[in-house]
Amino acid sequence: MEFIAGIKQKETKEISDILAQGISGKVKINGYIHTIRDMGEVAFVVLRKREGLVQCVYEEGVTNCVLKELKEGMTVEVEGNLHEEERAPLGFEVRLTEVTVLSSPKEGTMLPLPISKWKMKTSLETKLNYRPISLRNIRERAIFKIQEGIIRGFRDFMFSQGFTEIRTPKIVAGNAEGGANVFKLEYFGSKAFLAQSPQFYKQTMVGVYDRVFEAAPVFRAEKHNTTRHLNEYTSLDFEMGYIDGFEDVMAMETEMLRYVFTFLGEKYDKELKLLEVTLPKIESIPAVRFDEAKVLISEKYNRKIKNPYDLEPEEEVLIGKYFKEEYESDFVFVTHYPSKKRPFYAMDDPADPKFTLSFDLLYKGMEITTGGQRIHSYDAQVAKMMARGMNPEEFSNFLMIHKHGMPPHGGLGIGLERLTMKLLNEQNVRETTMFPRDVSRLEP
């Protein structure tokens, strides 16, 4: 009988192992053959590993295989001698003595994309059609390592502020955000939906843990086919109780973003340099009322106000431009959105109920966050539902939290893919979505 005691030390080394132990002596590593550059009697066989590229040197008569038998896409285990080489990707190379092929691509198969190129120079549509392959490109991989870092930083910060991570259902009976943009499901003879947001559940859990957060998918059945919309995206949500006002939520997000960007600079410097990303420096973020923002850009950029109840994408761009020019800020909070355009759980402004105690955060002229203070009073929540022609009985589970007592609370949701898109200065949110889902794409 065998007993499994845990991870065993393997003979094969990772890049970090090599850099830590010093570049000398023999080594055994494994990886994908990313590319082969044949120089005659000598060839460079570049291996792709999770931490980067390793340059290996094939020498005829020294390496135990025939060069022409090696192909891009093979996985191999190699042995050789370590040597410092400043021109190599990581400052060292492996001069090969033995190569063992672990697996090979199907005979006669050609790579559909030049993934070994620094930039593939192919259309976004082609990259998405061959997504399992295009993601093997070094630059493409770096995008999603940075996205990983954003989530890591977000989680770290939330834990540091006493938040509890929760898991909320994605198959739900009710529609949290209102409107018709929901995916309907048949659920054992009952009507169900894919969750548009974790809103009801994270408010519920404020009554349990005071402060909660989640990083998870949400679903919107919007028929938009734009550069900024997806039908499934990752939302970074948090909800916090015992707030003095919605400004507390904005302050928490400001501090969180500052932490995340610092974290990226410390932990993901390699990927940031590879993609030539300059991290924003956040000391403070300006805030402007919704109605005032509209007037500001209308006057400065001679643009007529068309929709008094919401911001059009062009207006978001101009607001971003205004605060960049006037205050050198890539970020701006737009506050006090009209009640008419905010969900029924948004708290109205006591000073003027036509507006809400809510906000969006714009980053480089695009909305990446929506948040605000929620209604915590049972009577106030029922009254707002009734005023909107809603039937409170259909929301009995949600209203249960108000009926049995809730603290003043608020929160927000951040679109991870949009945040990554603007940070990396990409032009389409699909570039920063691993496997996009939109009106025309359900595969791969």
Secondary structure, DSSP 8 states (H G I E B T S, - for coil): -----S----SS--HHHHHHH-S-SEEEEEEEEEEEEE-SSEEEEEEEETTEEEEEEEETTTSSS-GGG--TT-EEEEEEEEEE-TTSTTSEEEEEEEEEEEE---TT---SS-TTSSS----HHHHHHTHHHHTTSHHHHHHHHHHHHHHHHHHHHHHHTT-EE----SEESS-SS-SS---EEEETTEEEEE-S-SHHHHHHHHHHHSEEEEEEEEE------SSS--SEEEEEEEEEES-SSHHHHHHHHHHHHHHHHHHHHHH-HHHHHHTT------S---EEEHHHHHHHHHHHTT-----TTS--HHHHHHHHHHHHHHH--SEEEEE--BGGGS-TTB-EETTEEEEESEEEEEETTEEEEEEEEB---HHHHHHHHHHTT--GGGGHHHHHHHHT---SEEEEEEEHHHHHHHHTT-S-GGGG-SS--BTTB---
